[in-house]
Amino acid sequence: MFAFKEKPNAEVIPRPYPALAEGDELRLTCQVNRATVKIIWKKDNDTVIPRAQIDTKLDDKLSKLFIEGVIEGDSGEYACEAQNRLGIVARSAVKINVIGKMTFPFVW
């Protein structure tokens, strides 16, 4: 069977993702199959993830997303989409929750 006729497959790891505190690092890996010719990351269905560093290696069939020093605004759904030559898309997603730093009022 030719790879271009296969359906793509995507899996985001780890899932579920443990809660993060502000300042932690977010590291996600997307593993895809050999039918995949394109990998796209999305956050809350938007392809623009301003603070993310994305490293995609189609030959190794994986893509990594990294955000250093997460903030509450980095919370949301992160999805990896794998597309084959026919335009068929497979999607895998994980919910990320960033907890803000606790501040305690100063009492005299």
Residue pairs with C-beta under 8 A, 6 or more apart in sequence:
3 34
3 35
3 84
4 35
4 84
4 85
4 86
5 35
5 86
6 33
6 34
6 35
6 84
7 35
7 84
7 88
7 90
8 32
8 33
8 35
8 36
8 82
8 83
8 84
8 88
8 89
8 90
9 32
9 33
9 35
9 36
9 82
9 90
10 30
10 31
10 32
10 36
10 39
10 80
10 81
10 82
10 90
10 91
10 92
11 30
11 31
11 32
11 80
11 92
12 28
12 29
12 30
12 78
12 79
12 80
12 92
12 93
12 94
13 28
13 29
13 30
13 31
14 28
14 94
15 92
15 94
16 94
16 95
17 26
17 28
17 94
17 95
17 96
19 97
19 98
19 99
20 26
20 70
20 74
20 96
20 97
20 98
20 99
21 98
21 99
21 101
22 69
22 70
22 71
22 72
22 98
22 99
22 100
22 101
23 69
23 70
23 101
24 69
24 70
24 98
25 66
25 67
25 68
25 69
25 70
26 65
26 66
26 67
26 70
26 74
26 96
27 64
27 65
27 66
28 64
28 65
28 66
28 78
28 80
28 94
29 62
29 63
29 64
29 65
30 39
30 41
30 62
30 63
30 64
30 65
30 80
30 82
30 92
31 61
31 62
32 39
32 61
32 62
32 63
32 80
32 82
32 90
33 61
33 82
34 61
35 82
35 84
35 85
36 58
36 61
36 82
36 83
36 84
36 90
37 58
37 83
37 84
37 85
38 82
38 83
39 56
39 58
39 63
39 80
39 81
39 82
39 83
40 47
40 80
40 81
40 83
41 47
41 49
41 52
41 54
41 63
41 65
41 78
41 79
41 80
41 81
42 49
42 78
42 79
42 81
43 49
43 52
43 76
43 77
43 78
43 79
44 76
44 77
45 77
45 79
49 65
49 67
49 78
51 67
51 74
52 65
52 66
52 67
53 65
53 66
53 67
53 68
54 63
54 64
54 65
54 66
55 63
55 64
55 66
56 62
56 63
56 64
57 63
63 80
65 78
65 80
67 74
70 98
71 98
72 98
72 99
72 100
73 98
74 96
74 98
75 96
75 97
75 98
76 95
76 96
77 93
77 94
77 95
77 96
78 93
78 94
78 96
79 91
79 92
79 93
79 94
80 91
80 92
80 93
81 89
81 90
81 91
82 89
82 90
82 91
83 89
83 90
